[in-house]
Amino acid sequence: MENEKIYQLAYISTACDCLKLDDIHNILNCSKENNKDINITGILIYCNKHFFQILEGDKEEIKELFERIAIDCRHDNVIKIQEGYVDERKFGNWSMAFKSYNKELKDLDNFNNEQFYSYINKQLETNDQNVSLKILADFFDLNG
Ligand SMILES: Cc1cc2nc3c(=O)[nH]c(=O)nc-3n(C[C@H](O)[C@H](O)[C@H](O)COP(=O)(O)O)c2cc1C
């Protein structure tokens, strides 16, 4: 969309002890559906019982969604790590890109690791102040 101002918000959280694989399927499916309707894009990573999510879209929609996510009982310790306007969408191709480091959830991954990794690093060449992208790149560096 032309002249669209893009707001980005990133947080980490801890999955609740009782979280099942099915819950992750549900979270992802619901996210993809809802986000499409409200033009939100982003990425969700699940690793070692922790979530890292970056959301981008209209400021009000992002804030509203984050309020819902923050009170979702499937996770806790929700800690916002960054929010603010960015020059453009970074995850425009995904209503929710997903990567898990859990073997049983591999079928849910929806991007090619190598391509994505080089894409993120390319973005960082011109957006080196974007904390969320930096964390994402470091995360891929460490975990592959
Ligand atoms: C880690 C995590 C990430 C989530 N990400 C999204 C998301 O990107 N979009 C979304 O609509 N819901 C997401 N949800 C689900 C929301 O918390 C909420 O259940 C959903 O938006 C439906 O809200 P409602 O029942 O009030 O309509 C996420 C939940 C968790 C635990």
The ligand as an ORCA input file, in Angstrom:
! r2SCAN-3c Opt
* xyz 0 1
  C       3.212    -16.748     21.122
  C       1.891    -16.311     20.570
  C       1.843    -15.595     19.380
  C       0.613    -15.185     18.841
  N       0.600    -14.483     17.674
  C      -0.573    -14.073     17.164
  C      -0.641    -13.332     15.957
  O       0.373    -13.018     15.314
  N      -1.872    -12.981     15.492
  C      -3.033    -13.303     16.144
  O      -4.110    -12.941     15.686
  N      -3.008    -14.014     17.279
  C      -1.815    -14.406     17.805
  N      -1.798    -15.132     18.959
  C      -3.082    -15.525     19.553
  C      -3.700    -14.405     20.357
  O      -3.132    -14.377     21.652
  C      -5.249    -14.612     20.482
  O      -5.505    -15.880     21.001
  C      -5.891    -14.499     19.110
  O      -5.541    -13.303     18.499
  C      -7.431    -14.578     19.222
  O      -7.879    -13.590     20.068
  P      -9.434    -13.457     20.405
  O      -9.869    -14.807     20.894
  O      -9.508    -12.381     21.444
  O     -10.103    -13.099     19.121
  C      -0.588    -15.527     19.521
  C      -0.533    -16.234     20.732
  C       0.688    -16.622     21.252
  C       0.728    -17.396     22.541
*
